[in-house]
Each structure stands twice: as structure tokens, then as C-alpha cells.
Amino acid sequence: QVQLVESGVGLVQPGGSLRISCAASGIAFDTSTMGWYRQAPGKQRELVASITRDSTAAYADSAKGRFTISRDNAKTTVYLQMNSLKPEDTAVYYCNAKWSYSPIMYWGQGTQVTVSS
């Protein structure tokens, strides 16, 4: 059974930083693409960043230059370092995993990130 467990719930002031983590189990992590999505109230879920099995990262325009996605295959964990946070970054952030040899996508339960003064 695939499990993705996010951690790093945070209330951060504008301009601040936060790192959220996602620990994966039950999946071949080193051959999976991992991603972070977010969903703000009243909006659709959107891709924030992804990282392939060979650590090639991709970012939404809103995240470029401020967010960094990384992975630790030994710990089967993916991270999202968020800097220069803005109120519009407030959302529930979801971890996502997709094994290279299957179309199935797995989701974590989500973690709330609030950027507010």
C-alpha cells in the first residue's frame, strides 16, 4: 500500500521561509517522479514543482526562483523549500507520486501552509 505522509504545517509571515516534507512508502521511490501540488480555497489544484527519478526539477512560473524541490532516495523523502513566501502561496500542499512504469498517481493527505502577517 502506497503511503505519502506530508509534514511541515506552517504559519509563516510574508517574506518568510518554510520547508515541507513528504515521506513515501510502498512505492519504488527511486524510479518514481515526485511532485508537489497545491490547492487554495475556491481554486483548482495546481502543480507547483516536480522532480524526476534522475532529479530533473520543473517548476510552475509562480514557484520559479523561490521554491526548490529536492529528493533523498535513501530516506524516500521529497522536500519543498519555499522562500520569499507570499500570501497567495497560502494553500493546502499535496505530495504526489507516480511510478515510472504505471499511470497511477498517488496522493498524500495534504498539509496546510498559511502565509499571513
N, C-alpha and C positions, 0 to 999 in steps of 0.2 A: 504494500500500500504506500503510495507516494504521499509524503507529508512535507509541506513547506511552512515553516514557522518563522514569522517575522518578529522582530524586536526593535525597540528604539522609539517607542511612542514619545512624542515630544511637543512641548510648547516652547516656541523659540521667538525671540524678538526679530523684527525685520533687520536684515543685515547679518544675522547670526548664522551658525552652522549646526548641522546635525548629521549623524551617521546612522543609518538604519541597516539592519542585517536580516538575512534570510537563511536559515539552516534547513538544508534539504536532506531527506532520507527516502529510501525506497526507489531511488532512480539512479541510473548510471550518470552521475553528476558530471564526470569529466568528458562525456560525449553529449552533453545537453547544452542548448542555448538557454541562458537565463535572462530574465528581464524584470524591469520594474515598470508598473503601470500606476496610474493614479486616477481617482475619481472624486471630483468636487461635487458638492450638493447641486443637484439640478443639471449636472453635465454628464456627458458620456465618459466612459473610461478611456483613457488615452495612454499610449506608450510614452514613457519618459526616457528609458535607456535600455539597451540590451547588450549582452556580451556573448560571443560565440565560444565554442569549445576551444578555439585557439586564441581566445582573449581579444578578439577584434570587437571593439566597442562602437556603438552607434547611439546617437542622442537626438531627441526632439529639439527643435530650434529653441524652445523655451528653456532647455536644460544646458545647452551648449555653453561652455566657458564657466559654468557654475557648479555643475554636478559631475561626479566621477563614479562610474560603475567599475567594480573590480570583483574578482573571484579568487577563492582559495580552495583549490581542488582537494587538498589534504583534509580540510575541515568541512568540505561540501557546503560551503557558505558563500553567498554573494552579498556584496555590500553596495550601498549607495551613499556616497559622501556628498552632502548638499551644503554649499556655501552661498553667501550673499542671498539668503532666503528672502522672499517677498511674500506679502500677504496672499497673492494669487497662487502661491505654491501650497496653500492650505488644501488638504485633501486626504482621503484615505489612500495609502500607498499599498499596492498589492505586488507580491512576488509571483513570478511566473516561470514555469519550466517547460521546456519542450525537448524531448529526446530526439536526437538526430535521425532516428530510424522509425519514427512514428509521428503521425499528425496530431496526436493527442496533446493538449496543453493542460497543465496543472496549475492550480492557483492556491495561494496562501489565503489566510483569513483576513488579511489587511491590517494595517497599523495607521493610526491617526497621526497626522502631522499638522500642527496648527502654528501659523506664523502671525503673531499679533503682538502689539505693544500694550 
